[in-house]
Amino acid sequence: MLPAHRQGAYRLRFDWGPSGAAALVEDSDVAVVVDVLSFTTTLTVALDRGVTVYPYRWDPESAAGYAAGRGATVAVGRSRALPGDVSLSPGSVRAAFGPGGLAGAGANRLVLPSPNGSALCFGLADAGVDVVGASLRNATAVAHWLSRRPVSGGSSGRPRVAVIAAGERWPDGSIRPSLEDLWGAGAVLRALGTAGASPEARAAADAFAAAEGDLRTRLRDCASGRELIGKGFGDDVEIAAELDTSAVVPLLRGEAFVDAAES
């Protein structure tokens, strides 16, 4: 990895996917993962309901056993979900863990696999950095938590933050940079301010600022939004557009995300 790609001269950094994360996290204190459609949006919805979330790689065959070992409900893929199932859809999580939803074993624990954001968080678990999940729903809450959190060794005693946009996947498995994750990352970075921000981080913040006034429409019109709407998941796009409606700060502690804002 070339030193220039690490953005090491800056306290606030931005990049894409697992390779971008690998470039930035070595000398960062916190990795903020953004996957707006839909892992980190679903994560905030779950934590809003008091649910502990276990991120997991996209491996449906082993996810069920992983969940069983933790007394948790496992989310299935959207396309495989039957009525009443919990899936990566934030709408399904909101319904399942709300009044009249799930009860009994697994009612407050959820294993949430996804091929992008969740797999990225799962992979970062042993990287030696704090891992935080952010979406448009909780971008400002995450930024405020980071701003109040001094870290020894960081510039001016403040944490060195790597914001990682998960992106989507092309059919060949390569990362497709996605507008919704650029906006989500930019929302966090804009709330953190420009001091110590790399050019990449500033560009993401500028992209969010340009979209903020028409965010809901832009989310529906971008490629990922159109894809979900075409598959019948328009409500998930609407939930993703709930800008700053959540105060949760999902922090990965051990295997699971908990709300750091409550600690």
Secondary structure, 3 states (H helix, E strand, C coil): CCHHHHCCCCCEEEEEHHHHHHHHHHHCCEEEEECCCCHHHHHHHHHHCCCEEEEECCCHHHHHHHHHCCCEEECECHHHCCCCCCECCHHHHHHHCCCCCCCCCEEEEEEEECCCHHHHHHHHCCCCCEEEEECCCCHHHHHHHHHCCCCCCCHHHCCCEEEEECCEECCCCCEECCHHHHHHHHHHHHHHCCCCECHHHHHHHHHHHHHHHHHHHHHHHCHHHHHHHHCCCHHHHHHHCCCCCCCCCEEEECCEEEEHHHC
